Amino acid sequence: MAMSDQFPKTHPRPNLLTLLMTFSAIADLLSHCVVMCCEFPPYMRMGDTDPPWISQVRAGPATATSGGGSVGVLPHDSEYFIRQNIMEVHYPGAPQRAHVRWQCSMAYHGKLLLRRQDHHVNNFYRCVKLHARSPSLVQIAWSREATEFDLDLCEDEALTLDPWLLVRAESVHEDHADCPFSGGFDMKLSDSRLGDNSCNLMLRPMRLEAECVGGEGVTFDYVQSNCLPDLRTYVHQRTLCVSGWRDRDNHYVVLRRKEDSDLWCLVMPVSRDADSVTTAYLYSDLACMQRPPSAQAGFSSSSPSLSHGDTPRYFTLMLRTRVYPSLCEDEYSACSKVSCNAYVERECQRSCGVCDPQNSFTSCEYPRRLHGRWQLNDINGVRRLDISGSNFSLAKVGNFRCVTYPDGPEKKSRVFTTVSLSDNGCRPRYTCLKIKRLGPAALSFSLSHSFAWPELQENFGAKICSENRFFPDPPPIDDLYRSYQGSGKAVVSVSPQAQAVSCNISAVMSLTATQPGGRVCTGRMFRHCEDATKVRLELHSCGEGAPNANATAGAFTDYQCMANYEGQYWERIVLVQNVQETQDVRCFVFSKFYPEQAFSLLAGQCDKAAFEFSQSGLRTPLLKLDFLREEAGNTCASVPAQTTTLTPAVSTRRATSRPQRLVNSQATMDDQGRQAKGGGGDRVRPKHTYNEPGDSPGHNSISVASGGKKEVPTVVSLQRNSLRQTASAFCALFLSAVTAILHTPLT
């Protein structure tokens, strides 16, 4: 018999035992593969000595140790230790409660399927989805616990958000976000444990105001000390917005007391009717819930951080919008029914005839040469500034209407007293505004801290524009909205069309440019010989993974110089605008004390603190420039006409580098205007204070200090684990195939 006749020509259908053995082998391989593929995201992992994430954060005074654990700062009931693919949950305040250990078994559609490891008899599985609310705040959505491996646990409808946030306590004070809503409200409140606040019946209402001027955060005004809730707070309590998000119905805002790291969660309805009462919730225990549970129901025990009946403490806020259209208003509606005396007159100015609502202030106009549309570039992105008539309107900050007072600043001082009125319930604000011209199409401005109406009763002008009102906000907001004393935020003109000035750069500089991530590029910086108002930055050889990393000619960006001005008196700043991408406005900052260095920063950071803060790490520059040498005899470089511009080798948003000497530190604004018109001024010193005059031929030019060549820094590429990448790629393909098989019914 032929060999071919001994076996059938078709394979028989495998029997049940074969199928079971096959799937057993697949399951074994799957268990190893998915564990190898599944890890917690890097932002959640801890180092060996890092403190854990904490959760169930409670209201109360901060302590050296909290809940019996070793992590201080905030009282809390649970701790999360997360490393690679393992998460352990400990309960330091309840030593009788065993800790829970989860191993990441599979990454599936943006979720993680976890397998419980602390029970050896049975396997338990849960799926989680991680929501990063800020760099230091994470919220977890959990599925129910199942005894079998089941991918249905990871369906969106199977997941429930744990209201208790995970907090990285050592860094949460560094987080800040724009508050997601603004407005002012009369407020009544009720404590979930103690009931209604006794001051709810007062004529003068308690207040809540949010972002009435950009950067103010959320402010609670309890009027007097006997109205204070059972909470660590002041009568007038300012809080900063740490994080904000929303769902269909509510804004969720994590607030931090300005004075410390106390954290609360404010839940505010998205839809609010100005004519009716809005109900919001303030959770003093850090749980962000759509609405509080009843005391009897408690929470669902779906999360390992929760025990049944574990209800956070909260306050119910009953809010009503009251609009203040002028500076002559009553603080409450009952003013028309009370007898006026010295005390009541302050609260009931309109009803008591203290002021005239039709003539509550005298308007003024900003100088016409300041009128137009301007552009501000800072870490919040690009914002539009409009100046027209009596209005100075800055996006996401506010509108500042010019008004005059007898004791106010002189008109020629370019210092203005302003009033901000709104229709969202915010009380009027008094703010001082300083404006300084930097060039034909550039200016800087600075805002003081505001007074809220009716805080001022006399000496309005002198108090509003007192120098002690100019200081930055507390960290981490810092000078994002309000500048340091003597500083300002640079803006360039959008309309009318910007007019450039001479760059005052008189050398062709070889340099290295360092980005914030550490990548180093080599390149050159020079003024166009054909146009004294333009400067080119060439960057190439930026290392592995960089755009145009292998470009031989190098990528470049051409900038038009918009202003030259002084930082500190030994520094010079050159404000520039990208020729191709006009929304890219930045500066180059030079110092005579460090002629071989310069920094490039966003325009909104180009002030007298720019160099020092960049050097010390308080600000992250776009580039740090280190000058290696000057090209002998060259004060500029010829730039042939181009139809296209190469993509910059380094992101315009991130890098660190700085020129040694490129700007004329002694050039005045009048000089700039003449140079722009006449094409002169081919010698330029850095406009920042770090250029040393007199150390090169010609006191009006900037060049690199002589000396030996500086060694170009070695580019350090990121280390990669090729084995892990290969395994991850294999796992992704394998899991896709296995998932398809498992979901295919047997026939």
VOFIBA-453727 format. One record per residue (C-alpha): residue in three letters; x, y, z. Coordinates in steps of 0.2 Angstrom, whole numbers, padded with zeros to 4 digits, always signed. Example, Ala and Ser with C-alpha at 12.3 -4.5 7.8 and 13.67 -1.06 7.14 Angstrom:
BEGIN
ALA+0062-0022+0039
SER+0068-0005+0036
This chain:
BEGIN
MET+0000+0000+0000
ALA+0007+0017-0005
MET+0012+0028+0009
SER-0001+0041+0003
ASP-0015+0028+0005
GLN-0011+0026+0024
PHE-0018+0043+0029
PRO-0033+0052+0023
LYS-0031+0067+0012
THR-0041+0079+0023
HIS-0037+0082+0041
PRO-0050+0077+0053
ARG-0059+0090+0064
PRO-0050+0091+0081
ASN-0059+0083+0095
LEU-0064+0092+0111
LEU-0048+0086+0120
THR-0037+0093+0107
LEU-0047+0110+0107
LEU-0045+0111+0126
MET-0026+0107+0125
THR-0024+0120+0112
PHE-0034+0134+0121
SER-0024+0129+0137
ALA-0008+0132+0128
ILE-0014+0148+0121
ALA-0020+0154+0138
ASP-0003+0150+0145
LEU+0006+0160+0132
LEU-0007+0173+0134
SER-0005+0175+0152
HIS+0014+0178+0149
CYS+0012+0189+0134
VAL-0001+0201+0142
VAL+0008+0203+0158
MET+0024+0207+0148
CYS+0014+0220+0137
CYS+0004+0228+0151
GLU+0011+0242+0162
PHE+0005+0257+0171
PRO+0008+0273+0162
PRO+0025+0281+0166
TYR+0017+0296+0175
MET+0010+0285+0188
ARG+0025+0274+0192
MET+0035+0277+0207
GLY+0054+0276+0210
ASP+0061+0265+0224
THR+0061+0280+0236
ASP+0046+0290+0230
PRO+0031+0292+0242
PRO+0015+0283+0236
TRP+0000+0291+0228
ILE-0013+0295+0242
SER-0032+0294+0241
GLN-0047+0297+0252
VAL-0039+0314+0256
ARG-0048+0321+0271
ALA-0052+0339+0277
GLY-0042+0345+0292
PRO-0025+0351+0297
ALA-0010+0345+0288
THR+0001+0333+0299
ALA+0019+0327+0299
THR+0012+0309+0297
SER-0005+0305+0291
GLY-0017+0291+0294
GLY-0004+0281+0302
GLY+0007+0281+0287
SER+0023+0289+0283
VAL+0017+0301+0270
GLY+0014+0318+0276
VAL+0006+0334+0269
LEU-0012+0329+0268
PRO-0023+0317+0280
HIS-0028+0302+0270
ASP-0035+0284+0272
SER-0027+0275+0258
GLU-0010+0274+0248
TYR-0007+0267+0231
PHE+0011+0260+0227
ILE+0012+0258+0208
ARG+0028+0251+0200
GLN+0029+0244+0182
ASN+0014+0232+0181
ILE+0010+0231+0200
MET-0002+0242+0210
GLU-0004+0239+0229
VAL-0017+0248+0239
HIS-0013+0250+0258
TYR-0024+0257+0271
PRO-0013+0264+0285
GLY-0028+0271+0295
ALA-0035+0254+0296
PRO-0022+0241+0300
GLN-0035+0227+0302
ARG-0039+0229+0284
ALA-0027+0219+0272
HIS-0019+0227+0258
VAL-0024+0223+0240
ARG-0011+0219+0226
TRP-0016+0220+0208
GLN-0005+0215+0193
CYS-0008+0222+0176
SER-0013+0207+0165
MET-0019+0216+0148
ALA-0019+0233+0140
TYR-0036+0233+0131
HIS-0043+0248+0121
GLY-0035+0261+0133
LYS-0040+0251+0148
LEU-0030+0239+0159
LEU-0037+0222+0165
LEU-0030+0219+0182
ARG-0028+0202+0191
ARG-0028+0201+0210
GLN-0013+0193+0217
ASP-0016+0193+0236
HIS-0029+0179+0234
HIS-0021+0162+0230
VAL-0036+0151+0229
ASN-0046+0160+0216
ASN-0042+0173+0203
PHE-0051+0189+0203
TYR-0051+0202+0189
ARG-0056+0220+0187
CYS-0054+0232+0173
VAL-0048+0250+0176
LYS-0047+0266+0165
LEU-0035+0280+0171
HIS-0040+0298+0169
ALA-0026+0310+0172
ARG-0034+0326+0179
SER-0017+0335+0181
PRO+0001+0329+0183
SER-0002+0326+0201
LEU-0021+0320+0201
VAL-0028+0304+0193
GLN-0046+0298+0194
ILE-0049+0279+0191
ALA-0064+0271+0183
TRP-0067+0253+0190
SER-0077+0238+0184
ARG-0085+0226+0196
GLU-0074+0211+0202
ALA-0076+0195+0192
THR-0069+0177+0195
GLU-0065+0174+0177
PHE-0055+0183+0164
ASP-0068+0193+0155
LEU-0064+0207+0142
ASP-0082+0213+0144
LEU-0076+0220+0161
CYS-0068+0234+0150
GLU-0083+0240+0141
ASP-0086+0258+0144
GLU-0103+0255+0152
ALA-0096+0242+0164
LEU-0084+0255+0172
THR-0089+0267+0186
LEU-0078+0282+0191
ASP-0071+0282+0209
PRO-0075+0299+0216
TRP-0059+0299+0227
LEU-0045+0306+0217
LEU-0027+0299+0218
VAL-0015+0313+0223
ARG+0004+0315+0221
ALA+0005+0325+0237
GLU+0023+0331+0235
SER+0020+0339+0218
VAL+0001+0344+0218
HIS+0006+0362+0223
GLU+0014+0364+0207
ASP-0001+0361+0197
HIS-0012+0374+0190
ALA-0026+0375+0177
ASP-0038+0389+0170
CYS-0054+0389+0180
PRO-0067+0382+0168
PHE-0081+0394+0173
SER-0082+0412+0179
GLY-0095+0423+0188
GLY-0101+0430+0204
PHE-0115+0423+0216
ASP-0123+0427+0232
MET-0121+0412+0242
LYS-0130+0402+0256
LEU-0123+0386+0262
SER-0127+0370+0271
ASP-0115+0358+0280
SER-0118+0339+0277
ARG-0116+0336+0295
LEU-0121+0352+0304
GLY-0135+0358+0293
ASP-0138+0376+0288
ASN-0126+0390+0291
SER-0133+0403+0303
CYS-0128+0417+0292
ASN-0139+0412+0278
LEU-0152+0424+0285
MET-0141+0439+0286
LEU-0146+0454+0275
ARG-0128+0455+0267
PRO-0125+0439+0258
MET-0110+0428+0258
ARG-0102+0427+0241
LEU-0093+0416+0229
GLU-0083+0423+0214
ALA-0074+0414+0201
GLU-0061+0421+0188
CYS-0068+0438+0188
VAL-0051+0444+0182
GLY-0040+0430+0174
GLY-0029+0421+0187
GLU-0040+0426+0203
GLY-0046+0408+0205
VAL-0061+0405+0216
THR-0064+0416+0231
PHE-0076+0413+0245
ASP-0082+0428+0255
TYR-0090+0423+0272
VAL-0092+0441+0277
GLN-0088+0439+0295
SER-0079+0426+0306
ASN-0095+0419+0315
CYS-0101+0414+0297
LEU-0086+0402+0294
PRO-0090+0384+0290
ASP-0082+0370+0299
LEU-0068+0370+0287
ARG-0050+0377+0287
THR-0053+0394+0279
TYR-0052+0412+0281
VAL-0066+0425+0280
HIS-0060+0430+0263
GLN-0053+0414+0256
ARG-0044+0413+0239
THR-0042+0396+0231
LEU-0032+0392+0215
CYS-0039+0380+0202
VAL-0028+0365+0201
SER-0038+0355+0188
GLY-0054+0356+0179
TRP-0065+0344+0169
ARG-0083+0342+0164
ASP-0096+0330+0159
ARG-0113+0333+0151
ASP-0120+0341+0167
ASN-0106+0348+0178
HIS-0089+0356+0179
TYR-0078+0348+0192
VAL-0064+0359+0199
VAL-0051+0354+0211
LEU-0047+0369+0222
ARG-0031+0372+0233
ARG-0030+0385+0247
LYS-0018+0398+0242
GLU-0009+0396+0259
ASP-0006+0377+0258
SER-0010+0361+0250
ASP-0028+0359+0257
LEU-0038+0352+0242
TRP-0057+0353+0239
CYS-0068+0348+0224
LEU-0081+0361+0218
VAL-0095+0353+0207
MET-0104+0367+0197
PRO-0118+0364+0185
VAL-0114+0368+0167
SER-0131+0376+0164
ARG-0136+0390+0176
ASP-0151+0401+0176
ALA-0147+0418+0181
ASP-0165+0421+0187
SER-0165+0405+0199
VAL-0155+0397+0212
THR-0141+0386+0206
THR-0136+0371+0218
ALA-0117+0367+0218
TYR-0107+0356+0230
LEU-0090+0359+0238
TYR-0082+0343+0244
SER-0070+0346+0258
ASP-0065+0328+0258
LEU-0057+0326+0240
ALA-0071+0316+0231
CYS-0078+0323+0215
MET-0096+0317+0214
GLN-0110+0322+0202
ARG-0121+0323+0218
PRO-0119+0318+0236
PRO-0125+0301+0241
SER-0138+0300+0255
ALA-0130+0296+0272
GLN-0139+0279+0272
ALA-0135+0273+0255
GLY-0116+0278+0256
PHE-0105+0273+0241
SER-0105+0258+0230
SER-0091+0247+0236
SER-0085+0244+0218
SER-0068+0253+0221
PRO-0055+0246+0232
SER-0052+0263+0240
LEU-0070+0263+0246
SER-0078+0254+0260
HIS-0097+0253+0261
GLY-0105+0269+0269
ASP-0089+0279+0267
THR-0097+0296+0263
PRO-0086+0312+0261
ARG-0090+0328+0269
TYR-0097+0341+0258
PHE-0106+0358+0258
THR-0121+0362+0248
LEU-0120+0379+0240
MET-0136+0388+0235
LEU-0130+0402+0223
ARG-0140+0416+0215
THR-0132+0428+0202
ARG-0133+0447+0205
VAL-0127+0458+0192
TYR-0118+0475+0196
PRO-0119+0486+0180
SER-0111+0501+0188
LEU-0101+0507+0203
CYS-0116+0514+0212
GLU-0126+0498+0217
ASP-0134+0490+0233
GLU-0126+0474+0240
TYR-0143+0466+0243
SER-0161+0468+0238
ALA-0168+0473+0255
CYS-0158+0490+0255
SER-0174+0499+0249
LYS-0182+0494+0265
VAL-0169+0498+0278
SER-0165+0514+0287
CYS-0149+0522+0281
ASN-0135+0525+0294
ALA-0116+0526+0292
TYR-0114+0507+0292
VAL-0129+0504+0280
GLU-0124+0517+0268
ARG-0108+0507+0263
GLU-0119+0492+0259
CYS-0133+0502+0251
GLN-0125+0515+0242
ARG-0138+0517+0228
SER-0153+0517+0240
CYS-0145+0528+0252
GLY-0141+0541+0239
VAL-0122+0540+0242
CYS-0119+0540+0223
ASP-0127+0543+0206
PRO-0129+0527+0196
GLN-0129+0537+0180
ASN-0112+0545+0184
SER-0103+0533+0194
PHE-0086+0536+0186
THR-0077+0547+0173
SER-0071+0538+0157
CYS-0055+0542+0148
GLU-0047+0536+0132
TYR-0031+0527+0129
PRO-0019+0536+0117
ARG-0023+0533+0099
ARG-0006+0527+0095
LEU-0009+0512+0106
HIS-0026+0508+0097
GLY-0026+0492+0087
ARG-0026+0473+0089
TRP-0010+0465+0097
GLN-0004+0448+0100
LEU+0002+0440+0116
ASN+0012+0424+0116
ASP+0015+0415+0133
ILE+0013+0398+0140
ASN-0006+0399+0139
GLY-0004+0400+0120
VAL-0008+0415+0109
ARG-0020+0428+0115
ARG-0028+0443+0107
LEU-0027+0461+0115
ASP-0038+0474+0108
ILE-0036+0493+0113
SER-0049+0505+0107
GLY-0056+0521+0114
SER-0058+0518+0133
ASN-0056+0499+0132
PHE-0041+0487+0135
SER-0048+0470+0132
LEU-0036+0454+0134
ALA-0043+0437+0130
LYS-0046+0426+0145
VAL-0041+0440+0157
GLY-0054+0454+0156
ASN-0059+0471+0149
PHE-0051+0486+0158
ARG-0060+0502+0155
CYS-0050+0518+0157
VAL-0057+0530+0171
THR-0050+0545+0179
TYR-0049+0550+0198
PRO-0042+0567+0204
ASP-0028+0558+0214
GLY-0024+0546+0199
PRO-0008+0545+0189
GLU-0004+0559+0177
LYS-0010+0557+0159
LYS+0008+0557+0152
SER+0014+0543+0163
ARG+0006+0529+0153
VAL-0001+0523+0169
PHE-0020+0521+0169
THR-0033+0518+0183
THR-0046+0506+0176
VAL-0063+0498+0180
SER-0070+0481+0175
LEU-0089+0478+0174
SER-0097+0462+0169
ASP-0114+0454+0167
ASN-0110+0438+0174
GLY-0112+0443+0192
CYS-0094+0447+0196
ARG-0093+0463+0207
PRO-0083+0477+0198
ARG-0064+0477+0199
TYR-0052+0492+0201
THR-0035+0488+0192
CYS-0020+0498+0188
LEU-0013+0496+0170
LYS+0005+0502+0165
ILE+0009+0502+0146
LYS+0026+0505+0139
ARG+0031+0507+0121
LEU+0045+0496+0115
GLY+0045+0499+0096
PRO+0035+0506+0082
ALA+0024+0490+0083
ALA+0028+0483+0100
LEU+0023+0487+0118
SER+0023+0480+0135
PHE+0009+0481+0148
SER+0008+0475+0166
LEU-0008+0473+0177
SER-0009+0476+0196
HIS-0019+0466+0208
SER-0037+0472+0208
PHE-0048+0479+0222
ALA-0066+0472+0222
TRP-0080+0484+0224
PRO-0085+0491+0236
GLU-0068+0489+0245
LEU-0062+0506+0241
GLN-0071+0522+0248
GLU-0058+0535+0246
ASN-0041+0540+0238
PHE-0046+0529+0223
GLY-0032+0534+0211
ALA-0018+0533+0224
LYS-0023+0516+0231
ILE-0027+0508+0214
CYS-0010+0512+0206
SER+0000+0511+0222
GLU+0017+0502+0218
ASN+0014+0489+0231
ARG-0001+0482+0220
PHE+0011+0476+0207
PHE+0017+0458+0211
PRO+0014+0441+0204
ASP+0002+0428+0210
PRO+0007+0414+0221
PRO+0016+0399+0213
PRO+0013+0390+0202
ILE+0003+0404+0193
ASP+0017+0416+0196
ASP+0018+0431+0183
LEU+0007+0422+0171
TYR-0006+0436+0173
ARG+0002+0449+0184
SER+0020+0454+0181
TYR+0034+0457+0194
GLN+0036+0475+0199
GLY+0045+0485+0185
SER+0042+0471+0172
GLY+0029+0469+0159
LYS+0022+0457+0145
ALA+0028+0461+0127
VAL+0015+0461+0113
VAL+0017+0464+0094
SER+0004+0473+0083
VAL-0008+0463+0072
SER-0017+0478+0065
PRO-0011+0490+0060
GLN+0003+0480+0051
ALA+0018+0478+0061
GLN+0034+0489+0057
ALA+0051+0480+0060
VAL+0066+0488+0067
SER+0085+0485+0065
CYS+0091+0469+0074
ASN+0107+0477+0079
ILE+0116+0461+0077
SER+0134+0463+0070
ALA+0142+0446+0070
VAL+0139+0428+0062
MET+0139+0417+0077
SER+0142+0398+0077
LEU+0132+0390+0091
THR+0124+0375+0100
ALA+0106+0376+0104
THR+0099+0366+0118
GLN+0081+0361+0120
PRO+0072+0359+0136
GLY+0072+0340+0134
GLY+0091+0340+0132
ARG+0093+0338+0113
VAL+0107+0348+0107
CYS+0109+0356+0089
THR+0123+0365+0081
GLY+0120+0380+0070
ARG+0122+0398+0066
MET+0114+0415+0070
PHE+0116+0430+0059
ARG+0108+0446+0052
HIS+0103+0446+0034
CYS+0115+0457+0024
GLU+0100+0462+0013
ASP+0089+0467+0027
ALA+0095+0474+0043
THR+0078+0470+0051
LYS+0079+0451+0049
VAL+0089+0438+0058
ARG+0091+0420+0054
LEU+0093+0405+0066
GLU+0100+0389+0057
LEU+0099+0373+0067
HIS+0105+0356+0061
SER+0113+0340+0067
CYS+0100+0339+0081
GLY+0103+0321+0085
GLU+0093+0305+0083
GLY+0074+0307+0082
ALA+0074+0326+0079
PRO+0066+0333+0063
ASN+0078+0335+0049
ALA+0091+0326+0060
ASN+0101+0321+0044
ALA+0099+0338+0035
THR+0115+0343+0027
ALA+0111+0361+0023
GLY+0102+0363+0040
ALA+0085+0369+0043
PHE+0082+0388+0047
THR+0070+0400+0053
ASP+0069+0419+0048
TYR+0064+0431+0061
GLN+0059+0450+0059
CYS+0065+0461+0073
MET+0051+0470+0082
ALA+0059+0479+0096
ASN+0076+0481+0105
TYR+0074+0485+0124
GLU+0083+0484+0140
GLY+0080+0470+0153
GLN+0091+0473+0168
TYR+0103+0487+0164
TRP+0116+0475+0159
GLU+0104+0465+0148
ARG+0097+0467+0131
ILE+0081+0459+0123
VAL+0078+0457+0105
LEU+0059+0454+0102
VAL+0056+0445+0085
GLN+0042+0437+0075
ASN+0043+0422+0064
VAL+0042+0428+0046
GLN+0033+0412+0040
GLU+0023+0409+0056
THR+0017+0426+0063
GLN+0010+0418+0078
ASP+0027+0413+0084
VAL+0033+0428+0093
ARG+0048+0427+0105
CYS+0064+0435+0110
PHE+0082+0433+0112
VAL+0090+0438+0128
PHE+0108+0443+0130
SER+0119+0449+0144
LYS+0136+0458+0145
PHE+0140+0447+0160
TYR+0138+0431+0150
PRO+0143+0436+0132
GLU+0144+0417+0127
GLN+0126+0413+0131
ALA+0108+0419+0127
PHE+0091+0412+0129
SER+0075+0412+0118
LEU+0058+0414+0127
LEU+0040+0416+0123
ALA+0036+0435+0121
GLY+0026+0436+0136
GLN+0041+0430+0147
CYS+0053+0443+0139
ASP+0055+0455+0154
LYS+0069+0460+0166
ALA+0068+0443+0175
ALA+0070+0433+0158
PHE+0089+0429+0159
GLU+0091+0426+0177
PHE+0075+0415+0178
SER+0081+0405+0163
GLN+0098+0403+0170
SER+0092+0397+0187
GLY+0078+0386+0180
LEU+0063+0396+0186
ARG+0058+0398+0168
THR+0060+0385+0154
PRO+0066+0394+0139
LEU+0063+0388+0121
LEU+0081+0387+0118
LYS+0097+0390+0127
LEU+0111+0396+0115
ASP+0129+0394+0118
PHE+0140+0403+0106
LEU+0156+0395+0100
ARG+0164+0408+0089
GLU+0162+0422+0077
GLU+0166+0421+0059
ALA+0180+0432+0057
GLY+0176+0448+0047
ASN+0158+0444+0044
THR+0145+0455+0052
CYS+0131+0447+0042
ALA+0127+0434+0030
SER+0119+0435+0012
VAL+0102+0426+0011
PRO+0097+0422-0007
ALA+0079+0423-0012
GLN+0070+0407-0007
THR+0053+0401-0013
THR+0051+0390+0002
THR+0058+0389+0020
LEU+0064+0373+0027
THR+0056+0366+0043
PRO+0066+0371+0058
ALA+0076+0357+0065
VAL+0071+0362+0083
SER+0053+0365+0088
THR+0049+0383+0090
ARG+0041+0379+0106
ARG+0055+0371+0115
ALA+0074+0373+0116
THR+0087+0381+0126
SER+0101+0391+0120
ARG+0108+0408+0120
PRO+0120+0420+0110
GLN+0135+0427+0117
ARG+0134+0445+0110
LEU+0122+0450+0096
VAL+0113+0466+0101
ASN+0118+0484+0103
SER+0114+0486+0121
GLN+0116+0505+0120
ALA+0104+0507+0105
THR+0089+0518+0109
MET+0071+0516+0102
ASP+0074+0532+0092
ASP+0090+0524+0085
GLN+0080+0508+0081
GLY+0067+0519+0071
ARG+0081+0527+0061
GLN+0090+0511+0058
ALA+0074+0503+0051
LYS+0071+0517+0039
GLY+0089+0519+0033
GLY+0094+0501+0033
GLY+0109+0506+0045
GLY+0113+0498+0061
ASP+0121+0482+0055
ARG+0130+0481+0072
VAL+0119+0474+0085
ARG+0121+0469+0104
PRO+0109+0458+0112
LYS+0095+0468+0120
HIS+0096+0459+0136
THR+0108+0464+0150
TYR+0121+0451+0147
ASN+0132+0459+0134
GLU+0147+0467+0139
PRO+0151+0484+0130
GLY+0168+0489+0125
ASP+0175+0471+0123
SER+0175+0471+0104
PRO+0178+0484+0090
GLY+0164+0497+0090
HIS+0154+0500+0105
ASN+0138+0498+0095
SER+0141+0480+0089
ILE+0139+0463+0097
SER+0151+0449+0094
VAL+0157+0433+0103
ALA+0171+0435+0115
SER+0188+0429+0109
GLY+0195+0413+0115
GLY+0198+0394+0111
LYS+0184+0385+0103
LYS+0171+0377+0114
GLU+0168+0359+0112
VAL+0151+0355+0105
PRO+0141+0345+0118
THR+0138+0327+0115
VAL+0120+0323+0110
VAL+0113+0310+0122
SER+0099+0300+0114
LEU+0086+0292+0124
GLN+0089+0274+0130
ARG+0078+0262+0122
ASN+0075+0244+0127
SER+0074+0235+0110
LEU+0069+0219+0118
ARG+0054+0226+0127
GLN+0048+0235+0111
THR+0049+0219+0101
ALA+0040+0210+0114
SER+0026+0223+0115
ALA+0024+0223+0096
PHE+0022+0204+0096
CYS+0010+0205+0110
ALA-0001+0218+0101
LEU-0002+0207+0086
PHE-0004+0191+0096
LEU-0018+0198+0107
SER-0028+0204+0092
ALA-0028+0187+0085
VAL-0032+0178+0101
THR-0046+0191+0105
ALA-0053+0187+0088
ILE-0053+0168+0091
LEU-0060+0170+0108
HIS-0075+0180+0101
THR-0078+0167+0087
PRO-0092+0154+0091
LEU-0088+0136+0088
THR-0097+0127+0074
